Amino acid sequence: MHDIITVGLPILVILFGILLNRADIKDLRAEINTRFDKFRDEINARFDAINARFDAVDAELRYFHGLTGEIKGRIESLEKRVS
């Protein structure tokens, strides 16, 4: 009987510790996943803001290009009048 208590009790304590550690690991994984989701959402928001800025710059460049073409046409017509 003494041998059963000597061997069985530490084994039960070890198994109980493993069980508790598995629960802690699940909590840790859940915490990591929630933080990773928040981080991913922040990164996506930043990329969306950058894309919006690129779209604005693209629109301005298109306007500038059109305006430059218009001015070029006016200069050519003035050169024709002078010649």
C-alpha positions as CSV (number, residue, x, y, z in Angstrom):
1,M,0.0,0.0,0.0
2,H,2.8,2.3,0.8
3,D,4.4,1.7,-2.6
4,I,1.1,2.6,-4.3
5,I,0.9,6.0,-2.5
6,T,4.6,6.6,-3.1
7,V,4.4,6.0,-6.9
8,G,0.7,6.9,-7.5
9,L,0.5,10.2,-5.8
10,P,3.4,11.9,-7.8
11,I,2.0,10.4,-11.0
12,L,-1.4,11.9,-10.2
13,V,0.1,15.3,-9.4
14,I,2.1,15.2,-12.6
15,L,-0.9,14.3,-14.7
16,F,-2.9,17.1,-13.0
17,G,-0.1,19.6,-13.7
18,I,-0.1,18.6,-17.4
19,L,-3.8,19.0,-17.5
20,L,-3.6,22.5,-16.0
21,N,-0.7,23.5,-18.3
22,R,-2.8,22.4,-21.3
23,A,-5.5,24.8,-20.2
24,D,-3.0,27.6,-19.8
25,I,-1.7,26.9,-23.3
26,K,-5.2,27.2,-24.7
27,D,-5.6,30.5,-23.0
28,L,-2.3,31.7,-24.2
29,R,-3.1,30.7,-27.8
30,A,-6.5,32.5,-27.6
31,E,-4.7,35.6,-26.3
32,I,-2.1,35.4,-29.1
33,N,-4.8,35.0,-31.7
34,T,-6.8,38.0,-30.5
35,R,-3.8,40.2,-30.4
36,F,-2.7,39.0,-33.8
37,D,-6.2,39.7,-35.2
38,K,-6.0,43.2,-33.8
39,F,-2.6,43.7,-35.3
40,R,-3.8,42.4,-38.6
41,D,-6.8,44.8,-38.5
42,E,-4.5,47.7,-37.8
43,I,-2.1,46.8,-40.6
44,N,-5.1,46.5,-43.0
45,A,-6.4,49.9,-41.9
46,R,-3.0,51.4,-42.6
47,F,-2.8,49.8,-46.0
48,D,-6.3,51.1,-46.8
49,A,-5.2,54.6,-45.9
50,I,-2.1,54.2,-48.1
51,N,-4.2,53.0,-51.0
52,A,-6.5,56.0,-50.5
53,R,-3.5,58.3,-50.7
54,F,-2.2,56.6,-53.8
55,D,-5.6,56.9,-55.4
56,A,-5.7,60.7,-54.6
57,V,-2.2,61.1,-56.0
58,D,-3.2,59.2,-59.1
59,A,-6.2,61.4,-59.6
60,E,-4.1,64.5,-59.3
61,L,-1.5,63.2,-61.8
62,R,-4.3,62.4,-64.3
63,Y,-5.6,65.9,-63.9
64,F,-2.1,67.4,-64.3
65,H,-1.5,65.3,-67.3
66,G,-4.7,66.4,-69.0
67,L,-4.0,70.0,-68.1
68,T,-0.5,69.7,-69.5
69,G,-1.9,68.3,-72.8
70,E,-4.3,71.2,-73.0
71,I,-1.6,73.8,-72.4
72,K,0.6,72.1,-75.0
73,G,-2.2,72.4,-77.5
74,R,-2.6,76.0,-76.8
75,I,1.1,76.7,-77.1
76,E,1.2,74.9,-80.5
77,S,-1.7,77.0,-81.7
78,L,0.0,80.2,-80.6
79,E,3.2,79.1,-82.4
80,K,1.2,78.5,-85.6
81,R,-0.3,82.0,-85.4
82,V,3.2,83.6,-84.9
83,S,4.7,81.7,-87.8
